[in-house]
Every structure is written in C-alpha cells, then in structure tokens.
C-alpha cells in the first residue's frame, strides 16, 4: 500500500483526512504548527490517520497539497526533491481579503461578498504554477472543485458525487483515480493538466463548484 501525506490541515486537508479515515485509508497529515496541534483531529479520526511534520508528509508516495495559495512558495520551497512521486494539487488561486481593507468592497471583484479575490496568474492556470514548485513530481489536479465539506459526504441524492481529476502521467492519474473511488466518489477524468486544470479550478473554471452526481 502506498503511503499518503497531506500538507495542510485546514478545511480541505482535514476533510480529506476524514474521507480517508472513513474509507480505512492510512495517511499522515501535517500543518505549519506541528504535529502536537493536530492531536484533537487525529483522536477524532482514529488509528488510520496520524499527525506528522510537513517534511514527513512530503516524503509519502502520494502527497496532497491542501494549503492556501498565498502559502505555496513558503511551504513547498523548503521541501526536498520530489523524485517522481505523485503530488495531488487541491489548491485554487484565491486569497482571503482583510475585511478592513479597501478590497473588501471592491465593486470590480465579484467574489468580494465571499471574502476572497482571484489571484492574477498572468493568463496561466494554477497547476502550471504549482508544477514549478514541485518539480520532478507527477502532478494531478483533483479534490479542488467542490466545497471542502462535501468530501465527508461522497454519497448524496441516491448517487455518488463526482470528483474531477486531470494530469499528464497515466500511472499517477490511475493512482489518484483509485483513491477517489476508494473514498466513495465517482472519478471523472478531464484529460491533460493544461485542459482539465483550468476547467475545474476555482473560482472561474467552467466546472468549478459544479456538483455532479453519478446515479
């Protein structure tokens, strides 16, 4: 069984851990504050989920990136070489707005009401940026297009929620597809990273936030 690491223990990371725990899949979850800060979470989730350092999570065979966009360079920049391991990009190019800043009431930002704004990537898609930060990894985009709370409810309305994934390495995609299915979701392949990445990326991807259900 391949080892799994989760970098980030916010809404996405913690709910990924919950999805894995519910399916009996072992994983190591980490955050910037250290394993001790995750004691309550791992006690909640049971023996298959353990807390570790970011470096420990990053050494797993399959590593899920579940951190804020603004933290990507800081966190990923200090990690060792990826050496062909599978990295799952669950991030989206948005940043939280300080409610006291002028951006909070920006009439040109359609996302201001949600407390976020899109990050200008100069025409690039988010996974092309992440790919540069995890050079040497086999990158797959997945688990990013739905509200993170949906990851604890794979079955809904008499069917299975769809999880989109995309990537350029066939074996890496097969690995991620298997995890999507093991956690009870319906896996939908969107093709190559340059095609599927932009389609499913929040906030403006065509499929972002779309809650398809396979019945």
ROSE-4610 file (N, C-alpha, C; in Angstrom, 1 decimal, always signed):
// ROSE-4610
residu = [X/X/X/X/X/X/X/X/X/X/X/X/X/X/X/X/X/X/X/X/X/X/X/X/X/X/X/X/X/X/X/X/X/X/X/X/X/X/X/X/X/X/X/X/X/X/X/X/X/X/X/X/X/X/X/X/X/X/X/X/X/X/X/X/X/X/X/X/X/X/X/X/X/X/X/X/X/X/X/X/X/X/X/X/X/X/X/X/X/X/X/X/X/X/X/X/X/X/X/X/X/X/X/X/X/X/X/X/X/X/X/X/X/X/X/X/X/X/X/X/X/X/X/X/X/X/X/X/X/X/X/X/X/X/X/X/X/X/X/X/X/X/X/X/X/X/X/X/X/X/X/X/X/X/X/X/X/X/X/X/X/X/X/X/X/X/X/X/X/X/X/X/X/X/X/X/X/X/X/X/X/X/X/X/X/X/X/X/X/X/X/X/X/X/X/X/X/X/X/X/X/X/X/X/X/X/X/X/X/X/X/X/X/X/X/X/X/X/X/X/X/X/X/X/X/X/X/X/X/X/X/X/X/X/X/X/X/X/X/X/X/X/X/X/X/X/X/X/X/X/X/X/X/X/X/X/X/X/X/X/X/X/X/X/X/X/X/X/X/X/X/X/X/X/X/X/X/X/X/X/X/X/X/X/X/X/X/X/X/X/X/X/X/X/X/X/X/X/X/X/X/X/X/X/X/X/X/X/X/X/X/X/X/X/X/X/X/X/X/X/X/X/X/X/X/X/X/X/X/X/X/X/X/X/X/X/X/X/X/X/X/X/X/X/X/X/X/X/X/X/X/X/X/X/X/X/X/X/X/X/X/X/X/X/X/X/X/X/X/X/X/X/X/X/X/X/X/X/X/X/X/X/X/X/X/X/X/X/X/X/X/X/X/X/X/X/X/X/X/X/X/X/X/X/X/X/X/X/X/X/X/X/X/X/X/X/X/X/X/X/X/X/X/X/X/X/X/X/X/X/X/X/X/X/X/X/X/X/X/X/X/X/X/X/X/X/X/X/X/X/X/X/X/X/X/X/X/X/X/X/X/X/X/X/X/X/X/X/X/X/X/X/X/X/X/X/X/X/X/X/X/X/X/X/X/X/X/X/X/X/X/X/X/X/X/X/X/X/X/X/X/X/X/X/X/X/X/X/X/X/X/X/X/X/X/X/X/X/X/X/X/X/X/X/X/X/X/X/X/X/X/X/X/X/X/X/X/X/X/X/X/X/X/X/X/X/X/X/X/X/X/X/X/X/X/X/X/X/X/X/X/X/X/X/X/X/X/X/X/X/X/X/X/X/X/X/X/X/X/X/X/X/X/X/X/X/X/X/X/X/X/X/X/X/X/X/X/X/X/X/X/X/X/X/X/X/X/X/X/X/X/X/X/X/X/X/X/X/X/X/X/X/X/X/X/X/X/X/X/X/X/X/X/X/X/X/X/X/X/X/X/X/X/X/X]
num = [1/1/1/2/2/2/3/3/3/4/4/4/5/5/5/6/6/6/7/7/7/8/8/8/9/9/9/10/10/10/11/11/11/12/12/12/13/13/13/14/14/14/15/15/15/16/16/16/17/17/17/18/18/18/19/19/19/20/20/20/21/21/21/22/22/22/23/23/23/24/24/24/25/25/25/26/26/26/27/27/27/28/28/28/29/29/29/30/30/30/31/31/31/32/32/32/33/33/33/34/34/34/35/35/35/36/36/36/37/37/37/38/38/38/39/39/39/40/40/40/41/41/41/42/42/42/43/43/43/44/44/44/45/45/45/46/46/46/47/47/47/48/48/48/49/49/49/50/50/50/51/51/51/52/52/52/53/53/53/54/54/54/55/55/55/56/56/56/57/57/57/58/58/58/59/59/59/60/60/60/61/61/61/62/62/62/63/63/63/64/64/64/65/65/65/66/66/66/67/67/67/68/68/68/69/69/69/70/70/70/71/71/71/72/72/72/73/73/73/74/74/74/75/75/75/76/76/76/77/77/77/78/78/78/79/79/79/80/80/80/81/81/81/82/82/82/83/83/83/84/84/84/85/85/85/86/86/86/87/87/87/88/88/88/89/89/89/90/90/90/91/91/91/92/92/92/93/93/93/94/94/94/95/95/95/96/96/96/97/97/97/98/98/98/99/99/99/100/100/100/101/101/101/102/102/102/103/103/103/104/104/104/105/105/105/106/106/106/107/107/107/108/108/108/109/109/109/110/110/110/111/111/111/112/112/112/113/113/113/114/114/114/115/115/115/116/116/116/117/117/117/118/118/118/119/119/119/120/120/120/121/121/121/122/122/122/123/123/123/124/124/124/125/125/125/126/126/126/127/127/127/128/128/128/129/129/129/130/130/130/131/131/131/132/132/132/133/133/133/134/134/134/135/135/135/136/136/136/137/137/137/138/138/138/139/139/139/140/140/140/141/141/141/142/142/142/143/143/143/144/144/144/145/145/145/146/146/146/147/147/147/148/148/148/149/149/149/150/150/150/151/151/151/152/152/152/153/153/153/154/154/154/155/155/155/156/156/156/157/157/157/158/158/158/159/159/159/160/160/160/161/161/161/162/162/162/163/163/163/164/164/164/165/165/165/166/166/166/167/167/167/168/168/168/169/169/169/170/170/170/171/171/171/172/172/172/173/173/173/174/174/174/175/175/175/176/176/176/177/177/177/178/178/178/179/179/179/180/180/180/181/181/181/182/182/182/183/183/183/184/184/184/185/185/185/186/186/186/187/187/187/188/188/188/189/189/189/190/190/190/191/191/191/192/192/192/193/193/193/194/194/194/195/195/195/196/196/196/197/197/197/198/198/198/199/199/199/200/200/200/201/201/201/202/202/202/203/203/203/204/204/204/205/205/205/206/206/206/207/207/207/208/208/208/209/209/209/210/210/210/211/211/211/212/212/212/213/213/213/214/214/214/215/215/215]
x = [+0.9/+0.0/+0.9/+0.6/+1.4/+1.0/+2.1/+1.8/+1.3/+0.5/-0.2/+0.2/+0.5/+0.7/-0.2/-0.6/-1.4/-0.7/-0.4/+0.2/-0.9/-1.2/-2.3/-3.4/-3.9/-4.9/-6.1/-6.3/-7.4/-8.7/-9.6/-10.9/-10.6/-9.8/-9.5/-8.7/-7.6/-6.8/-7.5/-8.2/-8.9/-10.0/-10.7/-11.8/-11.3/-10.2/-9.5/-9.2/-8.6/-8.3/-9.5/-10.6/-11.9/-12.4/-12.2/-12.6/-11.8/-10.5/-9.6/-9.9/-10.1/-10.4/-11.7/-12.7/-14.0/-13.8/-12.8/-12.6/-11.5/-11.0/-10.0/-8.6/-8.3/-7.1/-6.1/-4.9/-4.0/-3.3/-3.1/-2.5/-1.8/-0.8/-0.2/-0.5/-1.1/-1.5/-0.6/-0.3/+0.6/+0.1/+0.7/+0.4/+1.6/+1.6/+2.7/+3.0/+2.0/+2.2/+2.7/+2.9/+3.5/+2.5/+2.9/+2.0/+1.2/+1.7/+1.0/-0.3/-0.3/-1.5/-2.7/-2.4/-3.3/-3.8/-3.5/-3.9/-5.4/-6.2/-7.6/-8.2/-7.6/-8.1/-7.8/-6.6/-6.3/-7.0/-7.3/-8.1/-9.5/-10.0/-11.3/-11.4/-10.3/-10.3/-9.9/-9.3/-8.9/-7.5/-7.3/-5.9/-5.3/-6.1/-5.5/-4.9/-5.2/-4.7/-3.7/-2.5/-1.6/-1.1/-0.6/+0.0/+1.5/+2.0/+3.4/+3.9/+5.2/+5.7/+5.4/+5.6/+5.4/+6.4/+7.6/+8.6/+8.2/+7.7/+7.2/+6.1/+5.1/+4.0/+4.5/+5.5/+6.0/+6.8/+7.3/+8.0/+7.2/+5.9/+4.9/+5.0/+4.4/+4.4/+3.4/+2.3/+1.3/+1.1/+1.3/+1.2/+0.1/-0.8/-1.9/-1.5/-1.5/-1.3/-2.6/-2.8/-4.1/-3.8/-3.0/-2.7/-3.2/-3.2/-3.7/-2.7/-3.3/-2.4/-1.3/-1.5/-0.5/+0.6/+0.4/+1.5/+2.3/+1.9/+2.5/+4.1/+4.6/+6.0/+6.8/+6.2/+6.9/+6.9/+5.9/+5.8/+6.5/+6.2/+6.8/+8.3/+8.7/+10.0/+11.1/+10.7/+11.7/+11.7/+11.0/+10.9/+11.9/+12.3/+13.3/+12.7/+13.6/+13.3/+12.1/+11.3/+10.1/+10.3/+11.3/+11.8/+10.7/+9.8/+8.8/+7.6/+7.5/+6.3/+5.1/+3.9/+2.6/+2.3/+2.0/+1.5/+0.1/-0.8/-2.2/-2.4/-2.7/-2.9/-4.3/-4.6/-6.0/-6.2/-5.3/-5.3/-6.1/-6.5/-7.1/-6.5/-6.4/-5.7/-6.6/-6.9/-7.7/-7.0/-7.3/-6.7/-7.8/-7.7/-8.7/-8.5/-9.6/-9.5/-9.6/-8.8/-8.9/-10.2/-11.2/-12.5/-12.3/-11.2/-11.0/-10.2/-9.9/-9.1/-10.1/-9.6/-10.4/-10.9/-10.2/-10.6/-11.9/-12.2/-13.5/-14.7/-14.6/-15.8/-15.5/-14.6/-14.2/-15.4/-16.0/-17.1/-16.7/-15.4/-14.9/-14.6/-14.7/-14.5/-15.8/-16.2/-17.5/-17.4/-16.2/-16.1/-15.9/-16.0/-15.8/-16.8/-18.0/-19.1/-18.7/-17.8/-17.4/-16.1/-15.6/-14.4/-13.1/-13.2/-12.0/-11.8/-10.7/-10.5/-9.5/-9.7/-8.9/-7.4/-6.5/-5.1/-4.8/-4.2/-3.8/-2.6/-2.8/-1.7/-1.1/-1.5/-1.0/-1.3/-2.5/-3.0/-2.7/-1.9/-1.6/-2.7/-2.7/-3.6/-2.8/-3.6/-2.9/-2.0/-2.3/-1.4/-0.1/-0.1/+1.2/+2.2/+1.6/+2.4/+2.8/+1.9/+2.2/+3.2/+3.1/+4.1/+5.5/+5.7/+7.1/+7.6/+6.7/+7.1/+7.3/+6.8/+7.0/+7.7/+8.7/+9.5/+10.0/+9.8/+10.2/+9.0/+7.9/+6.7/+5.9/+5.0/+3.9/+2.7/+2.3/+1.2/-0.1/-1.1/-2.5/-3.4/-4.3/-5.2/-6.5/-6.9/-8.1/-8.5/-9.7/-10.3/-10.3/-10.4/-10.4/-11.6/-12.5/-13.6/-14.9/-14.9/-16.1/-15.8/-16.8/-16.6/-16.0/-15.0/-14.3/-15.2/-16.3/-17.2/-17.8/-17.9/-18.6/-17.7/-16.4/-15.6/-15.9/-16.7/-17.2/-18.5/-19.0/-20.3/-20.2/-19.6/-19.4/-20.7/-21.7/-23.0/-24.0/-24.8/-25.8/-26.8/-28.1/-29.2/-29.3/-29.0/-29.0/-27.9/-26.8/-25.7/-24.4/-23.3/-22.0/-21.6/-21.1/-20.5/-19.4/-19.4/-18.3/-17.1/-15.9/-14.6/-13.9/-13.5/-12.8/-11.3/-10.6/-9.1/-8.5/-7.3/-6.6/-5.1/-4.3/-2.9/-2.3/-0.9/-0.2/+0.5/+0.5/+1.1/+0.1/+0.0/-1.1/-1.1/+0.1/+0.2/-0.3/+0.1/-0.2/-1.7/-2.3/-3.8/-4.5/-4.0/-4.6/-4.6/-3.5/-3.3/-4.4/-4.5/-5.4/-6.9/-7.1/-8.5/-8.9/-7.9/-8.2/-8.6/-7.9/-8.2/-9.5/-9.9/-11.2/-12.3/-12.1/-13.1/-13.1/-12.0/-11.9/-12.6/-12.6/-13.3/-14.8/-15.3/-16.7/-17.2/-16.3/-16.7/-16.6/-17.2/-17.2/-16.1/-15.1/-14.0/-14.3/-14.0/-14.2/-12.9/-12.4/-11.1/-11.3/-10.7/-10.8/-9.6/-8.8/-7.7/-6.4/-5.7/-4.3/-4.5/-3.4/-3.4/-3.7/-3.2/-3.5/-4.9/-5.6/-7.1/-8.0/-7.8/-8.6/-8.4/-7.1/-6.8/-7.6/-7.6/-8.4/-9.9/-10.4/-11.8/-12.4/-11.6/-12.1/-11.6/-10.8/-10.1/-11.1/-11.2/-12.0/-11.1/-11.7/-13.1/-13.9/-13.1/-13.8/-13.8/-13.3/-13.3/-14.7/-14.9/-16.3/-17.0/-16.2/-16.7/-16.5/-16.0/-15.7/-17.0/-17.1/-18.3/-19.4/-19.3/-20.3/-20.5/-21.7/-21.9/-22.6/-21.9/-22.5/-22.6/-23.6/-23.8/-24.1/-23.3/-23.5/-24.5/-25.6/-26.7/-26.8]
y = [-1.2/+0.0/+1.2/+2.2/+3.4/+4.3/+5.0/+5.9/+7.2/+7.9/+9.1/+10.2/+11.4/+12.6/+13.7/+14.5/+15.6/+16.8/+17.8/+19.0/+20.1/+20.4/+21.4/+20.7/+21.4/+20.8/+21.7/+22.6/+23.5/+22.7/+23.4/+22.8/+21.7/+21.9/+20.9/+19.7/+20.0/+18.9/+18.1/+18.7/+17.9/+17.1/+17.6/+16.8/+15.7/+15.9/+14.8/+13.7/+14.1/+13.1/+12.4/+13.1/+12.5/+11.5/+11.8/+10.9/+9.7/+9.8/+8.7/+7.8/+8.4/+7.7/+6.9/+7.5/+6.8/+5.5/+5.6/+4.5/+3.5/+3.8/+2.9/+3.1/+4.3/+4.5/+5.3/+4.8/+5.4/+6.7/+7.7/+8.9/+9.7/+10.5/+11.4/+12.8/+13.6/+14.9/+15.9/+17.0/+18.0/+19.4/+20.3/+21.7/+22.5/+23.8/+24.6/+24.7/+24.4/+24.5/+23.3/+22.2/+21.0/+19.9/+18.7/+17.6/+17.7/+18.4/+18.5/+19.3/+20.2/+21.0/+20.2/+19.0/+18.1/+17.0/+17.0/+15.9/+15.7/+16.7/+16.6/+16.0/+16.4/+15.9/+14.4/+14.0/+12.6/+11.7/+12.2/+11.4/+11.3/+12.3/+12.2/+11.1/+11.1/+10.3/+8.8/+8.5/+7.1/+6.7/+5.4/+4.9/+5.0/+5.2/+5.2/+6.6/+7.6/+9.0/+9.4/+9.7/+10.2/+11.6/+12.3/+13.7/+13.5/+14.4/+14.4/+15.8/+15.9/+17.2/+17.3/+18.6/+18.8/+17.9/+17.8/+17.1/+15.6/+15.1/+13.7/+13.4/+14.3/+14.2/+14.3/+15.1/+15.3/+14.1/+13.3/+12.1/+10.9/+11.0/+9.9/+9.7/+8.5/+8.2/+9.1/+9.4/+10.3/+11.5/+12.7/+13.9/+14.8/+15.1/+16.1/+17.5/+18.4/+19.8/+20.5/+20.9/+21.4/+22.7/+23.6/+24.8/+26.0/+27.2/+28.4/+28.8/+29.4/+29.8/+30.7/+31.6/+32.6/+31.9/+30.6/+29.9/+28.9/+28.8/+27.7/+27.9/+29.0/+29.1/+28.9/+29.5/+29.4/+27.9/+27.2/+25.8/+24.8/+24.9/+23.9/+24.2/+25.5/+25.9/+25.2/+24.9/+24.3/+22.8/+22.1/+20.7/+20.0/+18.7/+18.0/+17.7/+17.1/+16.8/+15.7/+15.8/+15.0/+13.7/+13.6/+12.3/+11.4/+11.9/+11.1/+10.7/+11.2/+10.9/+11.6/+11.1/+11.7/+12.8/+14.0/+15.1/+15.5/+15.6/+16.0/+17.4/+18.2/+19.7/+19.9/+20.2/+20.6/+22.0/+22.9/+24.3/+25.0/+26.3/+27.2/+28.6/+29.3/+30.6/+31.7/+31.7/+32.7/+33.1/+34.3/+34.7/+35.4/+35.2/+35.8/+37.3/+38.1/+39.5/+40.0/+40.9/+41.5/+42.3/+42.0/+42.7/+44.2/+44.7/+46.1/+46.8/+46.0/+46.6/+47.1/+48.0/+48.5/+47.4/+46.3/+45.2/+44.5/+44.7/+44.1/+44.6/+45.8/+46.4/+46.8/+46.0/+46.3/+46.0/+46.9/+46.7/+45.9/+45.8/+45.1/+43.6/+43.2/+41.9/+41.1/+40.2/+39.5/+38.6/+38.3/+37.4/+38.1/+39.4/+40.2/+39.8/+39.5/+39.1/+37.8/+37.0/+35.7/+35.9/+37.1/+37.3/+36.9/+36.7/+36.3/+37.1/+36.9/+37.5/+36.6/+36.6/+35.8/+36.3/+35.4/+35.8/+35.9/+37.0/+37.2/+36.3/+35.3/+34.4/+34.8/+35.9/+36.3/+35.4/+34.9/+34.0/+32.5/+32.2/+30.8/+30.1/+28.8/+28.1/+27.7/+27.4/+27.3/+26.1/+25.0/+23.8/+24.0/+24.9/+25.1/+25.9/+26.7/+27.3/+26.3/+25.5/+24.5/+23.6/+23.2/+22.3/+22.7/+24.0/+24.5/+24.4/+24.4/+24.3/+22.9/+21.9/+20.5/+19.8/+20.5/+20.0/+18.6/+17.7/+16.3/+15.4/+16.0/+15.2/+14.9/+13.9/+13.6/+14.3/+15.4/+16.2/+15.9/+15.8/+15.6/+16.6/+17.2/+18.2/+17.4/+17.6/+16.8/+17.4/+17.1/+17.4/+18.9/+19.7/+21.2/+21.9/+21.2/+22.0/+22.1/+21.3/+21.4/+22.0/+22.5/+22.9/+21.8/+22.1/+21.0/+20.1/+20.7/+19.9/+18.8/+18.9/+17.8/+16.6/+16.7/+15.5/+14.5/+14.9/+13.9/+13.3/+13.6/+13.1/+12.6/+11.5/+11.1/+10.6/+10.1/+9.7/+10.7/+11.1/+12.1/+12.0/+12.2/+12.2/+10.8/+9.8/+8.4/+8.0/+8.8/+8.5/+8.9/+9.0/+9.4/+10.7/+11.6/+12.8/+12.6/+13.4/+13.4/+14.2/+13.6/+14.3/+14.4/+15.6/+15.7/+15.6/+15.0/+14.9/+15.1/+15.6/+15.7/+15.6/+15.3/+15.1/+14.6/+14.6/+14.2/+12.9/+12.3/+11.0/+9.9/+8.9/+7.9/+7.2/+6.8/+6.0/+6.8/+8.1/+8.9/+9.2/+9.3/+9.5/+8.3/+7.1/+5.9/+5.7/+6.1/+6.1/+7.0/+8.2/+9.1/+8.7/+8.2/+7.7/+6.6/+5.7/+4.6/+5.2/+6.2/+6.9/+7.5/+8.2/+8.8/+7.8/+6.7/+5.6/+4.9/+4.7/+4.1/+4.9/+6.2/+7.1/+7.3/+6.6/+6.5/+7.5/+8.2/+9.2/+8.6/+9.3/+8.9/+9.7/+9.1/+9.8/+10.1/+11.4/+11.9/+12.5/+11.8/+12.2/+13.4/+14.5/+15.7/+15.8/+14.8/+14.8/+15.4/+16.0/+16.6/+17.7/+18.0/+19.1/+20.4/+20.7/+22.0/+22.2/+21.0/+21.1/+21.0/+20.0/+19.8/+20.7/+21.1/+22.1/+23.3/+24.1/+25.3/+25.1/+23.9/+23.7/+23.6/+22.9/+22.6/+23.6/+24.6/+25.4/+26.5/+26.7/+27.8/+29.1/+30.3/+30.5/+30.5/+30.6/+30.9/+29.7/+28.5/+27.4/+27.0/+26.5/+26.2/+25.2/+24.2/+23.2/+23.4/+24.6/+24.9/+25.0/+24.2/+24.3/+23.5/+22.8/+22.0/+20.7/+20.4/+19.2/+18.1/+17.5/+16.4/+15.2/+14.4/+13.2/+12.0/+10.9/+9.7/+8.8/+8.5/+7.7/+6.4]
z = [+0.0/+0.0/+0.0/-0.9/-1.0/+0.2/+0.7/+1.8/+1.3/+2.1/+1.7/+2.8/+2.3/+3.1/+2.7/+3.7/+3.4/+4.0/+3.2/+3.6/+3.8/+5.0/+5.2/+6.0/+7.1/+7.9/+8.1/+7.2/+7.2/+6.7/+6.1/+5.7/+4.7/+3.7/+2.7/+3.3/+4.0/+4.5/+5.5/+6.4/+7.5/+6.9/+5.9/+5.3/+4.4/+3.8/+3.1/+4.0/+5.2/+6.2/+6.7/+6.8/+7.2/+6.2/+4.9/+3.8/+3.8/+4.0/+4.1/+5.3/+6.4/+7.7/+7.5/+6.9/+6.7/+5.8/+4.9/+4.0/+4.5/+5.7/+6.2/+5.6/+5.0/+4.3/+5.2/+5.4/+6.2/+5.6/+6.4/+5.9/+7.0/+6.7/+7.6/+7.3/+8.2/+8.0/+8.7/+8.1/+8.7/+8.6/+9.4/+9.2/+9.7/+9.6/+9.9/+11.4/+12.2/+13.7/+14.4/+13.6/+14.2/+14.6/+14.7/+15.0/+16.3/+17.3/+18.6/+18.4/+17.5/+17.2/+16.6/+16.1/+15.4/+16.3/+17.6/+18.5/+18.5/+18.6/+18.7/+17.4/+16.2/+15.0/+14.8/+15.1/+14.9/+15.9/+17.1/+18.0/+17.5/+16.9/+16.3/+15.1/+14.3/+13.1/+13.3/+14.4/+14.7/+14.2/+14.3/+14.1/+12.7/+11.7/+10.3/+10.0/+10.7/+10.5/+11.6/+11.2/+12.2/+11.8/+12.8/+12.6/+12.4/+11.5/+11.3/+10.9/+10.7/+10.2/+8.7/+8.2/+6.8/+6.0/+6.5/+5.8/+5.8/+6.9/+6.9/+5.9/+5.8/+4.9/+3.5/+3.2/+1.9/+1.4/+2.3/+1.8/+1.5/+1.6/+1.3/-0.2/-0.6/-2.0/-2.8/-2.1/-2.7/-1.7/-2.2/-1.4/-1.8/-0.9/-1.2/-0.7/-1.7/-1.3/-1.0/+0.3/+0.7/+1.6/+1.0/+1.7/+0.9/+1.6/+1.0/-0.1/-1.2/-2.3/-1.9/-0.9/-0.5/+0.2/+0.7/+1.4/+0.5/-0.7/-1.5/-1.6/-2.0/-2.2/-0.9/+0.2/+1.5/+2.0/+1.8/+2.3/+1.4/+0.1/-0.9/-1.2/-1.1/-1.4/-0.6/+0.6/+1.5/+1.6/+0.7/+0.8/-0.1/+0.2/-0.6/-2.0/-2.9/-4.2/-4.2/-5.2/-5.3/-6.0/-6.8/-7.4/-7.9/-8.7/-9.4/-8.5/-7.3/-6.5/-7.0/-6.6/-7.1/-6.1/-6.7/-5.9/-6.5/-5.5/-5.9/-5.5/-6.5/-6.3/-6.0/-4.7/-4.3/-4.1/-4.6/-4.3/-5.4/-5.1/-6.0/-5.9/-7.0/-6.9/-6.4/-5.1/-4.5/-3.2/-2.7/-1.4/-0.6/+0.7/+1.6/+1.7/+1.8/+1.9/+3.4/+3.8/+5.1/+5.0/+5.9/+5.9/+6.1/+6.6/+6.9/+5.7/+4.7/+3.6/+2.5/+1.6/+0.5/-0.4/-0.5/-1.3/-0.9/+0.4/+0.9/+0.2/-0.3/-1.0/-2.4/-3.1/-4.4/-5.4/-6.1/-7.0/-8.2/-8.5/-9.6/-9.3/-8.0/-7.6/-7.3/-8.2/-7.9/-6.8/-6.2/-5.1/-3.8/-3.8/-2.5/-1.5/-1.9/-0.9/-0.2/-0.8/-0.2/+0.6/+0.6/+1.4/+0.7/-0.6/-1.4/-2.7/-3.3/-4.6/-5.3/-6.7/-7.5/-7.6/-7.6/-7.8/-9.3/-9.7/-11.1/-11.5/-12.3/-12.7/-14.1/-14.6/-15.9/-17.0/-17.0/-18.1/-17.9/-16.9/-16.6/-15.8/-15.8/-14.9/-13.7/-12.6/-11.3/-11.2/-11.8/-11.7/-12.4/-13.4/-14.1/-13.1/-12.2/-11.2/-10.1/-9.7/-8.7/-9.2/-10.5/-11.1/-11.0/-11.1/-10.9/-9.5/-8.5/-7.1/-6.7/-7.5/-7.1/-8.3/-8.8/-10.0/-9.7/-10.7/-10.5/-10.0/-9.6/-9.2/-10.4/-10.3/-11.2/-10.7/-11.3/-10.7/-11.2/-10.3/-10.7/-10.0/-10.7/-10.1/-9.7/-8.5/-8.0/-6.6/-6.2/-4.9/-4.7/-5.7/-5.5/-5.9/-6.7/-7.3/-6.5/-5.4/-4.5/-3.2/-2.5/-1.1/-0.3/+0.5/+1.2/+2.1/+2.6/+3.4/+2.7/+1.4/+0.6/+0.6/+0.9/+0.9/+2.0/+3.0/+4.0/+3.6/+2.5/+2.0/+0.6/+0.3/-1.1/-1.7/-0.9/-1.4/-1.1/-2.1/-1.9/-3.0/-2.7/-3.7/-4.4/-3.7/-4.3/-5.2/-5.2/-6.0/-5.4/-6.2/-5.8/-6.4/-5.5/-6.0/-7.0/-8.0/-9.0/-8.5/-8.6/-8.4/-9.7/-10.1/-11.4/-11.1/-12.0/-11.9/-13.3/-13.3/-14.6/-14.4/-15.4/-15.2/-16.5/-16.5/-17.7/-17.7/-16.5/-16.3/-16.0/-16.9/-16.8/-15.5/-15.1/-13.8/-12.6/-12.6/-11.5/-11.5/-12.6/-12.7/-12.3/-12.6/-12.2/-10.7/-10.1/-8.6/-8.0/-8.5/-7.9/-8.1/-9.3/-9.6/-8.6/-8.3/-7.3/-6.0/-5.5/-4.2/-4.3/-5.3/-5.5/-5.3/-6.0/-5.9/-4.6/-4.0/-2.7/-1.6/-1.8/-0.8/-1.1/-2.1/-2.4/-3.4/-4.1/-5.1/-6.5/-7.4/-8.8/-9.5/-10.1/-10.7/-12.1/-12.5/-13.9/-14.4/-15.4/-16.0/-17.0/-16.7/-17.5/-18.5/-18.6/-19.6/-19.0/-19.9/-19.6/-18.6/-17.9/-16.9/-17.5/-18.7/-19.3/-19.8/-19.9/-20.3/-19.0/-18.2/-17.1/-15.9/-15.7/-14.7/-14.7/-15.8/-15.9/-15.8/-16.3/-16.2/-14.8/-13.9/-12.6/-11.5/-11.9/-10.9/-10.5/-9.2/-8.6/-8.8/-9.0/-8.9/-10.3/-11.4/-12.6/-13.6/-13.3/-14.2/-14.5/-15.7/-16.2/-15.3/-14.7/-13.9/-12.4/-12.0/-10.6/-9.8/-8.7/-7.9/-8.4/-9.5/-10.1/-9.4/-8.8/-8.0/-8.8/-9.8/-10.5/-9.6/-9.8/-9.0/-10.0/-9.8/-10.7/-10.0/-10.7/-10.1/-10.9]
